[in-house]
């Protein structure tokens, strides 16, 4: 059944048409990934579907009674909001349904025969709504989401939270709404890899439909069953399957289109040659053929989608020493962010830096760049090292400047030659190129070059900052979350550029696919100030880390991974003596499966009783007690599972 239908949408910004004639249909329960180049209008379309913006033309039809929840790239909160107030607002429909159910149950005990059947029908409908919105245990679900997202302080004002924690609260709020349609615009921005994995599982359990914009290709592969591609100007193409299937199908379609275009061009050449033969072509009996030739010439042939052509300015060759850190520590107040970390960046290495939010990734990068002084240890930078630093806040871009002005490396005259006419020139791969032409190759045509930076989309600003940095002539690129907001085509271009880069790269990102393609080693900030280096890409890092954790659980004296940079390893403190797995624990483990089954069975019975109108007909006074028992059973099931895992670990 159709859930949403958007018909003939048109949206313009000034003289620029973002899309025109765009039509999109979403079915109930469908999982759709929305892709397209930066500036094609993905975020604008999401806002229109969420009724937060209006198109210049067209309409959006939503199934009667359906609910929509929208999570934008940068979540918004009302003034004075706290974590608890936001989650309470998200749970309001569920709480109202439960309260209405209880009130109606009380009325049932005193209802006459005339309204008895009507109340039972209403109770059944309310029970279905409670189940649809998440079940009877509202507080337990909210706390479970927040605990898993790493948000502990319920009463803390949202304004005091970091960008990453704000995003997590917004995600919990969206999940608690349990809408019929969930619109997510770059939900993985600011999330570490483990939380992204967890979010995949949560979204996979949702019963409603999902429309998703994300640069995370693993996320698309695991979640969606259809890809909708929006082209600049508003053309929409639907591709069945996940992202990998979309790539394969699109490649095949492009090959077929190129073949058809080749045949069309040959036919045009034949018809033009025939027309040039003169008298014979102008005979009356050939007028139809002349018209066909003119029609062929007027048709728009196949053109491959343009991709930004990122290039690097020439840079000096690196010396043997690039960046070295030895026994570096950094503390903020009572919190030790980096402890005794040693790291060597060598020529040609591409090092991915990963870790939970707040573990100190950006702090470690700033220590290496000299923007922060270490409390202990030293950092040494090679004499020929030239660093270009991409900060995730995009502070290097002036929002009031035009695109052309912002692209000048360091401002007019710095890194770009300016001629007498005022035209700026840059050196790229040994050739002199006009800055306007370079920006045009980056999909910033002359009209966009006159626009202010603040009018660009997030992805366009991201692409502009990368272009500016690549003109700096650096031999070390330090990129802090460069993949946020970039479209998938530009991500592929950036991957190829980094793979062919002669210098060294430090890369802070949560994009697992990007790290798998680019990284030669991974530097993991594992909490409590620990910095550990792993060889290989992200998949190798995950495998090695899981093996180390398994070895620790088995209590085997597994060798610790080499410290960052392969420097001399200091002796580790002796591990605490593990608890013994004895006869008592063995008996408890043997009975754990039965205990969990009994608790889950009783929980299912209570949920069934609360969903059954007969409960309210026969004994409405028992409903509050059943609701309390359900909450207690939910907590007990969680406790039993946690204890089971603990006993299995001890047994190993």
C-alpha positions as CSV (number, residue, x, y, z in Angstrom):
1,X,0.0,0.0,0.0
2,X,1.3,3.5,-0.9
3,X,2.4,5.4,2.2
4,X,3.6,8.6,0.5
5,X,3.5,10.1,-3.0
6,X,5.3,13.2,-4.1
7,X,4.2,14.5,-7.5
8,X,5.9,16.9,-9.9
9,X,7.9,18.8,-7.3
10,X,9.8,21.9,-8.3
11,X,12.2,23.8,-6.1
12,X,14.4,26.8,-7.0
13,X,17.0,28.9,-5.2
14,X,17.2,32.2,-7.0
15,X,17.8,31.4,-10.7
16,X,19.0,27.9,-9.9
17,X,16.5,25.0,-10.3
18,X,17.3,22.4,-7.6
19,X,14.8,20.0,-9.1
20,X,11.8,20.2,-11.4
21,X,9.2,17.5,-12.1
22,X,10.4,15.2,-9.4
23,X,8.1,12.4,-8.5
24,X,8.6,9.8,-5.8
25,X,6.5,7.0,-4.3
26,X,7.2,5.2,-1.0
27,X,5.3,2.0,0.1
28,X,4.5,0.9,3.6
29,X,7.5,-0.8,5.3
30,X,9.9,0.0,2.5
31,X,13.6,0.8,3.1
32,X,14.9,3.3,0.5
33,X,18.3,4.9,0.2
34,X,18.4,8.3,-1.5
35,X,21.6,9.1,-3.4
36,X,22.8,11.9,-5.7
37,X,25.6,14.3,-6.1
38,X,25.9,17.3,-3.7
39,X,23.5,20.0,-4.7
40,X,21.0,17.7,-6.3
41,X,18.5,18.5,-3.6
42,X,18.5,15.4,-1.3
43,X,18.2,17.3,2.0
44,X,15.8,19.8,0.4
45,X,13.6,16.9,-0.7
46,X,13.7,15.4,2.8
47,X,12.5,18.7,4.3
48,X,9.6,18.9,1.8
49,X,8.5,15.3,2.6
50,X,8.6,16.1,6.3
51,X,6.5,19.2,5.7
52,X,9.2,21.5,7.0
53,X,9.5,23.3,3.7
54,X,7.2,23.9,0.7
55,X,8.0,23.3,-2.9
56,X,7.5,26.0,-5.5
57,X,5.2,23.6,-7.3
58,X,3.8,20.1,-6.9
59,X,2.3,18.2,-3.9
60,X,3.0,15.6,-1.3
61,X,0.3,13.1,-0.4
62,X,0.6,11.1,2.8
63,X,-1.7,8.2,3.8
64,X,-4.4,9.4,6.1
65,X,-3.3,8.9,9.8
66,X,0.3,8.1,9.0
67,X,3.1,9.7,11.1
68,X,6.4,11.0,9.9
69,X,9.6,11.7,11.9
70,X,12.5,13.6,10.4
71,X,16.1,13.7,11.6
72,X,18.1,16.4,9.9
73,X,21.8,16.5,9.5
74,X,22.1,19.0,12.3
75,X,19.4,18.2,14.9
76,X,17.3,21.0,16.4
77,X,16.0,21.3,20.0
78,X,13.7,23.8,21.7
79,X,15.3,26.4,24.0
80,X,15.8,25.0,27.5
81,X,15.4,21.4,26.5
82,X,16.9,18.7,28.6
83,X,17.6,15.1,27.6
84,X,14.6,13.9,29.7
85,X,12.2,16.5,28.3
86,X,13.1,15.5,24.7
87,X,12.6,11.8,25.3
88,X,9.3,12.5,27.2
89,X,8.1,14.5,24.2
90,X,9.0,11.5,22.0
91,X,7.2,9.1,24.2
92,X,4.1,11.4,24.6
93,X,2.0,9.5,22.0
94,X,2.7,6.2,23.6
95,X,2.1,7.6,27.1
96,X,-1.2,9.1,25.9
97,X,-2.3,5.8,24.4
98,X,-1.5,3.9,27.6
99,X,-3.4,6.5,29.7
100,X,-6.3,6.4,27.4
101,X,-6.3,2.6,27.5
102,X,-6.3,2.6,31.4
103,X,-9.1,5.2,31.5
104,X,-11.2,3.2,29.0
105,X,-10.6,0.0,31.0
106,X,-12.0,1.7,34.1
107,X,-15.1,2.8,32.2
108,X,-15.6,-0.8,31.0
109,X,-16.3,-2.0,34.6
110,X,-19.4,0.3,34.8
111,X,-20.5,0.3,31.2
112,X,-23.9,-0.8,30.2
113,X,-24.6,-3.4,27.5
114,X,-25.3,-0.7,24.9
115,X,-21.7,0.6,25.0
116,X,-19.9,-2.6,26.1
117,X,-19.0,-3.8,22.6
118,X,-18.0,-0.3,21.4
119,X,-15.6,0.1,24.4
120,X,-14.1,-3.4,23.7
121,X,-13.5,-2.4,20.1
122,X,-11.8,0.8,21.2
123,X,-9.6,-1.1,23.7
124,X,-8.5,-3.4,21.0
125,X,-7.5,-0.5,18.8
126,X,-5.7,1.2,21.6
127,X,-3.8,-2.0,22.4
128,X,-2.7,-2.3,18.8
129,X,-1.5,1.4,18.9
130,X,0.5,0.8,22.2
131,X,2.2,-2.2,20.6
132,X,2.9,-0.2,17.4
133,X,4.4,2.7,19.4
134,X,6.8,0.4,21.3
135,X,5.0,-1.5,24.0
136,X,3.8,-1.0,27.5
137,X,7.2,-0.5,29.2
138,X,8.0,3.1,28.1
139,X,10.7,4.1,30.6
140,X,12.7,0.9,30.1
141,X,13.0,1.4,26.3
142,X,14.1,5.0,26.6
143,X,16.8,4.2,29.2
144,X,18.0,1.3,27.1
145,X,18.4,3.5,24.0
146,X,20.2,6.3,25.9
147,X,22.5,3.9,27.7
148,X,23.5,2.2,24.5
149,X,24.1,5.6,22.9
150,X,26.4,6.7,25.8
151,X,24.1,9.4,27.1
152,X,24.0,9.1,30.9
153,X,22.7,12.3,32.4
154,X,19.0,12.6,31.9
155,X,18.6,16.0,33.5
156,X,21.4,17.7,31.6
157,X,20.4,20.6,29.3
158,X,20.8,19.7,25.7
159,X,22.6,23.0,25.0
160,X,25.5,21.8,27.1
161,X,26.1,18.6,25.1
162,X,28.7,18.2,22.4
163,X,27.6,17.9,18.7
164,X,28.0,14.1,18.9
165,X,25.9,13.7,22.1
166,X,23.2,16.0,20.6
167,X,23.0,13.8,17.6
168,X,22.6,10.7,19.8
169,X,19.8,12.3,21.8
170,X,18.1,13.2,18.5
171,X,18.5,9.6,17.3
172,X,17.0,8.2,20.5
173,X,14.1,10.7,20.2
174,X,13.4,9.7,16.6
175,X,13.5,5.9,17.4
176,X,11.1,6.4,20.3
177,X,8.5,8.1,18.0
178,X,8.1,4.7,16.1
179,X,6.7,6.6,13.1
180,X,5.2,5.1,9.9
181,X,7.9,6.9,8.0
182,X,11.3,7.7,9.3
183,X,13.4,10.3,7.3
184,X,17.1,10.2,8.2
185,X,19.6,12.7,6.7
186,X,23.2,11.6,7.4
187,X,22.4,9.8,10.7
188,X,25.9,8.4,11.1
189,X,27.7,11.8,11.2
190,X,29.4,12.2,14.6
191,X,28.8,8.5,15.4
192,X,31.7,6.1,16.1
193,X,31.8,2.8,14.3
194,X,30.4,0.7,17.1
195,X,27.4,3.0,17.6
196,X,26.8,2.9,13.8
197,X,26.7,-0.9,14.0
198,X,24.2,-0.7,16.8
199,X,22.1,1.9,14.9
200,X,21.9,-0.5,11.9
201,X,20.4,-3.2,14.2
202,X,17.9,-0.8,15.7
203,X,16.7,0.5,12.3
204,X,16.5,-3.1,11.0
205,X,13.9,-3.9,13.7
206,X,11.7,-0.9,12.9
207,X,8.3,-1.8,11.4
208,X,7.8,1.5,9.6
209,X,9.2,2.7,6.3
210,X,12.6,4.3,6.1
211,X,14.1,6.9,3.7
212,X,17.8,7.3,4.3
213,X,20.5,9.8,3.0
214,X,23.9,8.6,4.0
215,X,27.5,8.5,2.7
216,X,28.1,5.3,4.7
217,X,28.1,2.6,2.0
218,X,28.1,-0.3,4.4
219,X,25.0,1.3,6.1
220,X,23.2,1.4,2.7
221,X,24.2,-2.2,1.9
222,X,22.9,-3.5,5.2
223,X,19.6,-1.6,5.5
224,X,17.9,-0.6,2.2
225,X,16.1,-2.7,-0.4
226,X,15.8,0.1,-3.0
227,X,18.0,2.9,-4.1
228,X,16.5,6.1,-5.5
229,X,19.0,8.3,-7.4
230,X,18.2,12.0,-7.8
231,X,20.0,13.8,-10.6
232,X,20.7,17.5,-10.8
233,X,17.5,19.1,-12.2
234,X,15.2,16.5,-10.7
235,X,15.3,13.3,-12.7
236,X,14.7,10.3,-10.5
237,X,15.7,6.7,-11.2
238,X,14.8,3.8,-9.0
239,X,17.1,0.8,-8.6
240,X,16.0,-2.4,-6.8
241,X,18.3,-3.9,-4.2
242,X,21.0,-2.5,-1.9
243,X,23.9,-0.2,-2.7
244,X,26.1,-2.9,-4.2
245,X,23.3,-4.1,-6.4
246,X,22.7,-0.5,-7.5
247,X,26.3,-0.1,-8.5
248,X,26.2,-3.2,-10.6
249,X,22.9,-2.4,-12.2
250,X,24.0,1.2,-12.9
251,X,27.3,0.1,-14.5
252,X,25.4,-2.3,-16.8
253,X,22.9,0.5,-17.7
254,X,25.7,2.9,-18.5
255,X,27.4,0.4,-20.7
256,X,24.2,-0.2,-22.6
257,X,23.5,3.6,-22.9
258,X,27.1,4.2,-24.2
259,X,26.6,1.4,-26.8
260,X,23.3,3.0,-27.8
261,X,24.9,6.4,-28.0
262,X,27.7,5.0,-30.2
263,X,25.1,3.6,-32.6
264,X,23.2,6.9,-32.6
265,X,26.3,8.8,-33.5
266,X,27.2,6.5,-36.3
267,X,23.6,6.8,-37.7
268,X,23.9,10.6,-37.4
269,X,27.2,10.5,-39.3
270,X,25.6,8.4,-42.1
271,X,22.5,10.7,-42.3
272,X,24.7,13.9,-42.5
273,X,26.8,12.4,-45.2
274,X,23.7,11.5,-47.1
275,X,22.3,15.1,-46.7
276,X,25.6,16.5,-48.1
277,X,25.2,14.6,-51.3
278,X,22.9,17.4,-52.4
279,X,20.2,17.0,-55.0
280,X,19.1,13.5,-54.2
281,X,18.6,14.5,-50.5
282,X,16.3,17.3,-51.4
283,X,13.8,15.2,-53.5
284,X,10.3,15.2,-52.1
285,X,10.2,11.4,-51.5
286,X,13.2,11.9,-49.1
287,X,11.5,14.5,-46.9
288,X,10.7,12.0,-44.2
289,X,14.3,10.9,-44.0
290,X,15.4,14.5,-43.8
291,X,13.1,15.0,-40.8
292,X,14.4,11.9,-39.1
293,X,17.9,13.2,-39.5
294,X,17.0,16.6,-38.0
295,X,15.2,14.8,-35.1
296,X,18.3,12.8,-34.4
297,X,20.5,15.9,-34.4
298,X,18.2,17.7,-32.0
299,X,18.0,14.8,-29.5
300,X,20.1,14.9,-26.3
301,X,22.4,11.9,-26.3
302,X,23.7,10.0,-23.4
303,X,26.2,11.8,-21.1
304,X,28.0,10.2,-18.2
305,X,27.3,12.0,-14.9
306,X,30.0,14.5,-14.1
307,X,32.3,13.9,-11.1
308,X,34.4,16.6,-9.3
309,X,38.0,16.4,-10.7
310,X,40.0,17.0,-7.5
311,X,43.7,17.6,-8.1
312,X,46.7,18.3,-5.9
313,X,49.2,21.1,-6.3
314,X,52.8,20.1,-6.5
315,X,54.5,19.5,-3.1
316,X,58.1,19.2,-1.9
317,X,59.3,15.6,-1.4
318,X,59.2,14.5,2.2
319,X,62.3,13.9,4.2
320,X,62.9,10.7,6.1
321,X,61.4,12.2,9.2
322,X,57.7,13.2,8.7
323,X,56.1,13.4,12.2
324,X,57.3,11.6,15.3
325,X,55.7,11.6,18.8
326,X,57.5,10.0,21.8
327,X,55.8,9.1,25.1
328,X,53.2,11.9,24.7
329,X,50.6,12.5,27.4
330,X,47.8,15.1,27.7
331,X,45.4,15.7,30.5
332,X,42.4,18.0,30.8
333,X,41.7,18.5,34.5
334,X,41.3,15.1,36.1
335,X,40.8,13.3,32.8
336,X,43.8,11.8,31.1
337,X,43.0,11.8,27.4
338,X,46.4,10.6,26.0
339,X,48.8,8.5,28.0
340,X,52.3,7.7,27.1
341,X,51.6,7.5,23.3
342,X,54.4,7.0,20.8
343,X,53.8,7.3,17.1
344,X,55.8,7.5,13.9
345,X,54.3,8.7,10.6
346,X,56.4,7.6,7.6
347,X,56.5,8.7,4.0
348,X,53.6,7.2,2.0
349,X,51.6,5.9,5.0
350,X,47.9,6.5,5.3
351,X,46.9,6.1,8.9
352,X,43.3,6.0,10.0
353,X,42.5,7.3,13.5
354,X,39.5,5.7,15.2
355,X,37.9,5.5,18.6
356,X,34.7,6.3,20.5
357,X,33.5,9.9,20.6
358,X,35.4,11.8,23.2
359,X,38.3,9.4,23.2
360,X,40.7,12.2,22.1
361,X,41.1,11.7,18.3
362,X,41.1,15.4,17.5
363,X,43.2,16.1,20.6
364,X,45.9,13.7,19.4
365,X,45.9,15.2,15.9
366,X,46.3,18.7,17.4
367,X,49.2,17.4,19.5
368,X,50.9,16.1,16.4
369,X,50.4,19.4,14.6
370,X,51.7,21.5,17.4
371,X,48.4,23.2,18.1
372,X,48.4,21.7,21.6
373,X,51.4,21.3,23.8
374,X,51.8,17.9,25.5
375,X,52.0,17.6,29.3
376,X,54.8,15.1,28.8
377,X,56.8,13.7,25.9
378,X,57.8,15.4,22.7
379,X,56.6,15.8,19.1
380,X,59.0,16.4,16.3
381,X,58.1,17.5,12.7
382,X,60.4,16.9,9.8
383,X,62.1,19.9,8.2
384,X,60.4,19.4,4.8
385,X,56.9,18.5,6.2
386,X,54.2,20.7,4.8
387,X,50.8,20.1,6.4
388,X,47.3,20.8,5.1
389,X,44.7,20.4,7.9
390,X,41.0,19.8,7.2
391,X,39.0,20.5,10.4
392,X,35.5,19.0,10.6
393,X,34.1,22.4,11.7
394,X,35.2,24.0,8.3
395,X,36.6,27.0,10.1
396,X,38.9,27.7,7.1
397,X,35.8,28.9,5.0
398,X,34.4,32.4,5.4
399,X,30.6,32.1,5.1
400,X,30.4,35.6,3.7
401,X,33.0,35.1,1.0
402,X,32.1,34.0,-2.5
403,X,33.0,30.5,-3.7
404,X,35.8,32.0,-5.9
405,X,37.2,34.1,-3.0
406,X,37.1,31.2,-0.6
407,X,39.0,29.0,-3.0
408,X,42.1,31.3,-3.1
409,X,44.7,29.4,-1.0
410,X,45.3,31.7,2.0
411,X,43.6,34.6,0.2
412,X,44.5,36.4,-3.0
413,X,48.2,36.2,-3.7
414,X,48.9,33.3,-1.3
415,X,49.4,30.1,-3.3
416,X,47.8,31.5,-6.4
417,X,49.3,33.8,-9.1
418,X,47.1,36.8,-9.8
419,X,47.5,38.4,-13.2
420,X,47.0,42.0,-14.2
421,X,43.4,41.3,-15.1
422,X,42.8,40.1,-11.6
423,X,42.5,36.5,-12.8
424,X,44.0,34.0,-10.3
425,X,46.1,31.0,-11.6
426,X,47.1,27.9,-9.7
427,X,49.8,25.2,-10.4
428,X,48.4,21.7,-10.7
429,X,50.5,18.7,-11.6
430,X,53.1,20.9,-13.3
431,X,50.6,22.9,-15.4
432,X,49.2,26.4,-14.9
433,X,45.4,26.5,-14.6
434,X,43.0,29.4,-14.2
435,X,41.3,29.1,-10.8
436,X,37.9,29.6,-12.4
437,X,38.5,26.6,-14.7
438,X,39.7,24.5,-11.7
439,X,36.5,25.4,-9.8
440,X,34.4,24.5,-12.9
441,X,36.1,21.1,-12.9
442,X,34.9,20.7,-9.3
443,X,31.3,21.3,-10.4
444,X,31.3,24.9,-9.4
445,X,30.2,26.6,-12.6
446,X,30.7,30.4,-13.0
447,X,27.3,31.3,-11.6
448,X,28.0,29.3,-8.5
449,X,31.5,30.9,-8.1
450,X,29.7,34.2,-7.5
451,X,27.5,32.7,-4.7
452,X,28.3,33.1,-1.0
453,X,29.7,30.1,0.8
454,X,26.8,30.2,3.3
455,X,24.4,29.5,0.4
456,X,26.1,26.1,-0.4
457,X,24.9,22.8,0.8
458,X,26.9,20.9,3.4
459,X,28.5,18.6,0.8
460,X,29.3,21.5,-1.5
461,X,31.1,23.4,1.3
462,X,33.0,20.2,2.1
463,X,34.1,19.8,-1.5
464,X,35.2,23.5,-1.6
465,X,37.3,23.1,1.5
466,X,39.0,20.0,0.2
467,X,39.7,21.8,-3.1
468,X,41.2,24.8,-1.2
469,X,43.4,22.5,0.9
470,X,44.7,20.6,-2.1
471,X,46.0,23.8,-3.6
472,X,48.2,24.5,-0.6
473,X,51.1,22.3,-1.9
474,X,51.1,20.1,1.2
475,X,52.9,16.7,1.4
476,X,51.0,15.7,4.6
477,X,47.2,15.7,4.6
478,X,45.5,15.7,7.9
479,X,41.8,15.1,7.4
480,X,39.3,15.2,10.3
481,X,36.0,13.7,9.2
482,X,36.3,14.6,5.5
483,X,33.6,12.2,4.4
484,X,30.7,14.0,6.3
485,X,28.1,15.3,3.8
486,X,30.1,14.2,0.7
487,X,28.1,12.5,-2.0
488,X,29.1,9.0,-3.0
489,X,30.6,10.0,-6.4
490,X,32.9,12.5,-4.7
491,X,33.9,10.0,-2.1
492,X,35.1,7.6,-4.8
493,X,37.1,10.5,-6.4
494,X,38.7,11.3,-3.0
495,X,39.6,7.7,-2.4
496,X,41.4,7.5,-5.7
497,X,43.2,10.8,-5.0
498,X,44.5,9.6,-1.6
499,X,45.5,6.3,-3.0
500,X,47.7,8.0,-5.6
501,X,49.1,10.6,-3.2
502,X,52.9,10.5,-2.8
503,X,52.8,12.1,0.7
504,X,51.4,10.9,4.0
505,X,47.9,11.0,5.3
506,X,46.4,11.2,8.8
507,X,42.7,10.4,8.5
508,X,40.1,10.8,11.3
509,X,36.8,9.2,10.2
510,X,34.1,6.8,11.3
511,X,33.5,5.8,7.6
512,X,34.3,2.0,7.7
513,X,34.2,1.6,3.9
514,X,36.5,4.6,3.4
515,X,39.0,3.2,5.9
516,X,38.9,-0.2,4.3
517,X,39.7,1.3,0.9
518,X,42.4,3.9,2.0
519,X,44.1,3.1,5.3
520,X,47.4,1.3,5.4
521,X,47.3,1.1,9.3
522,X,44.8,2.1,12.0
523,X,45.6,4.1,15.2
524,X,43.0,3.2,17.8
525,X,42.3,5.4,20.8
526,X,40.7,2.8,23.1
527,X,39.8,4.9,26.1
528,X,41.7,5.7,29.4
529,X,44.4,7.4,27.3
530,X,45.5,4.2,25.5
531,X,46.7,4.6,21.9
532,X,47.4,1.4,20.0
533,X,48.5,0.9,16.4
534,X,47.2,-2.0,14.2
535,X,48.5,-2.9,10.7
536,X,46.2,-3.0,7.7
537,X,42.8,-1.4,7.0
538,X,39.6,-1.2,9.2
539,X,38.5,-4.8,8.6
540,X,41.9,-6.0,9.7
541,X,41.8,-3.8,12.8
542,X,38.4,-5.2,13.8
543,X,39.7,-8.7,13.4
544,X,42.9,-8.2,15.4
545,X,41.0,-6.3,18.1
546,X,38.4,-9.1,18.4
547,X,41.2,-11.7,18.6
548,X,42.9,-9.7,21.4
549,X,39.6,-9.4,23.3
550,X,38.9,-13.1,22.9
551,X,42.4,-14.0,24.1
552,X,41.9,-11.8,27.1
553,X,38.6,-13.6,27.9
554,X,40.4,-16.9,27.6
555,X,43.0,-15.6,30.2
556,X,45.8,-16.4,27.8
557,X,48.9,-14.2,28.0
558,X,48.4,-12.9,24.5
559,X,51.0,-10.3,23.3
560,X,49.7,-6.8,23.3
561,X,49.5,-5.0,19.9
562,X,52.6,-2.9,19.1
563,X,52.5,0.6,20.5
564,X,52.0,3.4,18.0
565,X,55.0,3.8,15.7
566,X,56.5,0.5,16.7
567,X,58.6,2.1,19.5
568,X,59.9,0.3,22.5
569,X,57.2,-1.4,24.5
570,X,56.9,-0.6,28.2
571,X,55.9,-3.4,30.5
572,X,52.2,-3.6,31.1
573,X,50.8,-3.8,34.7
574,X,49.8,-7.3,35.8
575,X,46.2,-8.0,35.2
576,X,43.8,-8.4,38.1
577,X,43.3,-12.0,39.1
578,X,40.1,-13.2,37.4
579,X,37.2,-14.7,39.3
580,X,37.1,-18.5,39.5
581,X,34.5,-20.5,37.6
582,X,33.5,-23.0,40.2
583,X,30.8,-25.6,40.9
584,X,28.3,-23.0,42.0
585,X,28.8,-21.0,38.9
586,X,28.5,-24.1,36.7
587,X,25.1,-25.0,38.3
588,X,23.9,-21.4,37.8
589,X,24.9,-21.4,34.2
590,X,23.2,-24.8,33.6
591,X,19.9,-23.3,34.9
592,X,20.3,-19.9,33.1
593,X,18.7,-20.9,29.8
594,X,15.6,-22.2,31.6
595,X,15.4,-19.0,33.8
596,X,15.5,-16.8,30.7
597,X,12.9,-18.8,28.9
598,X,10.6,-18.7,32.0
599,X,11.0,-14.9,32.3
600,X,10.5,-14.3,28.6
601,X,7.5,-16.6,28.6
602,X,5.9,-14.8,31.5
603,X,6.7,-11.4,29.8
604,X,4.9,-12.5,26.7
605,X,1.9,-13.7,28.7
606,X,1.6,-10.3,30.5
607,X,1.9,-8.5,27.1
608,X,-0.8,-10.7,25.7
609,X,-3.0,-10.1,28.7
610,X,-2.6,-6.3,28.3
611,X,-3.5,-6.6,24.6
612,X,-6.6,-8.7,25.2
613,X,-9.9,-6.8,25.6
614,X,-11.2,-9.7,27.8
615,X,-8.7,-8.6,30.5
616,X,-10.5,-5.3,30.9
617,X,-13.9,-6.9,30.7
618,X,-13.3,-9.5,33.4
619,X,-10.9,-7.7,35.8
620,X,-10.0,-4.1,34.9
621,X,-8.5,-3.5,38.3
622,X,-5.7,-5.9,37.5
623,X,-4.3,-3.7,34.7
624,X,-2.0,-1.5,36.8
625,X,-0.5,-4.5,38.5
626,X,0.1,-6.2,35.1
627,X,1.8,-3.0,33.8
628,X,4.1,-2.9,36.8
629,X,4.9,-6.6,36.4
630,X,5.8,-6.1,32.8
631,X,8.3,-3.4,33.6
632,X,9.9,-5.6,36.3
633,X,10.0,-8.6,33.8
634,X,11.7,-6.4,31.2
635,X,14.4,-5.5,33.7
636,X,14.8,-9.1,34.9
637,X,15.3,-10.4,31.3
638,X,18.0,-7.9,30.8
639,X,19.7,-8.9,34.0
640,X,19.5,-12.6,33.2
641,X,21.1,-12.1,29.8
642,X,23.9,-10.0,31.3
643,X,24.6,-12.6,33.9
644,X,24.6,-15.4,31.3
645,X,27.2,-13.5,29.3
646,X,29.3,-13.0,32.5
647,X,29.1,-16.7,33.3
648,X,30.0,-17.8,29.8
649,X,33.1,-15.5,30.0
650,X,34.1,-17.0,33.3
651,X,33.6,-20.5,31.9
652,X,35.9,-19.7,28.9
